[in-house]
Amino acid sequence: MTPPVLQALVLADQIYVDRETGKKVIAGTFNALISAKFPSQFERKTWAYICLTEVSGKTDIVLRYVDLDDNSVLLESPSMEVNAASPLHSVEVITEIPPFPMPKPGTYAFEVYTGDDLLGSLRVTVNALTEKQ
């Protein structure tokens, strides 16, 4: 079976769904985190927007937050089932993300998997707060 295609992966402060149109409104997108001390975690509520295509029937996806220095998995979501009537349809997933661990400044990845197949990722940079910021 061919894995789905990841069309979008966005982290945001909030995602609204318009009741009349069903359109998603994504507010406060980001790919960088800042902390005054380490280790710490990103305490603000975070949402992920995922859009997949070429989903064949029922498919499970998993989200992972990985330290790219050593490829250690710092956070992993429970498996989420997505379903499409046709591989031509887009499947949109909105899910709340637990607080991101920030063990140290560096580069991390927020990844989408189905089984062992990496569908795509978003690079997340963690920076130390400086007096100039």
C-alpha positions in Angstrom: 0.0 0.0 0.0 1.3 3.5 -0.9 1.6 5.8 2.0 -0.4 9.1 2.1 1.1 12.3 0.9 1.6 15.1 3.5 0.4 18.4 1.9 0.6 20.6 5.0 1.9 20.5 8.6 1.5 23.7 10.6 1.9 24.4 14.4 -0.4 27.2 15.6 -1.6 28.9 18.8 -5.2 28.4 17.6 -7.2 26.7 14.8 -10.8 27.7 14.3 -13.3 25.9 12.1 -15.9 28.2 10.4 -19.3 26.7 11.2 -20.9 27.8 7.8 -18.1 26.8 5.4 -16.0 24.3 7.3 -12.9 26.3 6.4 -10.0 26.2 8.8 -8.6 29.4 10.2 -5.0 28.9 11.4 -3.8 31.7 13.8 -0.4 32.3 15.3 1.8 29.9 13.3 5.3 29.2 14.5 8.3 27.0 14.1 10.6 28.5 16.8 10.4 28.3 20.6 12.2 30.4 23.2 13.1 29.7 26.8 15.0 31.6 29.6 16.2 28.3 31.2 16.9 24.7 30.3 15.6 22.1 30.6 12.0 23.4 30.3 8.9 22.9 28.3 6.7 25.1 26.0 3.6 25.7 28.2 1.4 27.5 25.7 -1.5 25.6 24.2 -0.4 24.3 20.7 -2.4 22.9 17.9 -1.3 21.0 14.8 -3.0 21.2 11.4 -2.2 18.3 9.1 -3.5 17.8 5.6 -3.1 14.5 3.8 -4.0 13.2 0.4 -3.8 9.8 -1.3 -5.3 8.2 1.9 -6.5 4.7 0.9 -9.4 3.8 3.3 -8.4 3.8 7.0 -4.9 4.8 7.9 -3.2 5.4 11.2 -0.9 8.3 11.7 1.5 9.2 14.6 3.1 12.5 15.4 6.6 12.6 16.9 8.8 15.4 18.3 12.4 14.5 17.8 15.8 15.9 19.0 17.8 16.0 15.7 21.1 15.9 17.6 20.6 12.2 18.5 17.2 11.4 16.9 15.6 10.7 20.3 11.9 10.8 20.4 10.8 13.4 23.1 7.1 13.3 22.5 4.8 10.8 20.6 1.1 11.0 20.0 -1.3 8.1 20.3 -2.1 6.6 16.9 -4.9 8.6 15.1 -7.1 7.0 12.5 -7.7 9.0 9.3 -10.2 7.8 6.6 -10.9 8.9 3.1 -13.6 7.7 0.7 -11.2 8.3 -2.2 -7.5 8.8 -2.5 -8.3 12.0 -4.4 -9.9 13.6 -1.3 -7.9 15.6 1.2 -8.1 14.7 4.8 -7.6 17.5 7.4 -6.6 16.7 11.0 -6.6 19.2 13.8 -5.1 18.0 17.1 -3.9 19.6 20.3 -0.3 18.9 21.1 1.0 18.4 24.7 3.7 20.8 25.9 6.9 20.5 23.9 10.0 19.4 26.0 12.9 21.8 25.6 15.9 20.0 27.1 18.4 22.4 25.5 18.7 25.0 22.7 18.9 23.3 19.3 17.0 21.9 16.3 14.1 19.5 16.6 11.6 18.0 14.2 7.9 17.6 14.4 7.2 14.6 12.3 4.2 12.7 10.8 4.4 8.9 10.4 2.2 6.1 9.1 3.7 2.9 10.3 7.5 3.2 9.7 7.0 5.7 6.8 7.9 9.3 7.5 5.4 11.4 5.6 7.1 14.7 6.4 8.3 17.0 9.1 8.5 20.6 10.3 11.8 21.9 11.7 11.4 23.5 15.1 14.2 25.6 16.5 14.6 26.1 20.3 16.4 29.2 21.3 17.7 30.6 24.6 16.2 33.9 25.6 18.7 36.8 25.5 18.4 40.3 27.0 18.2 41.8 23.5 15.1 39.8 22.5 
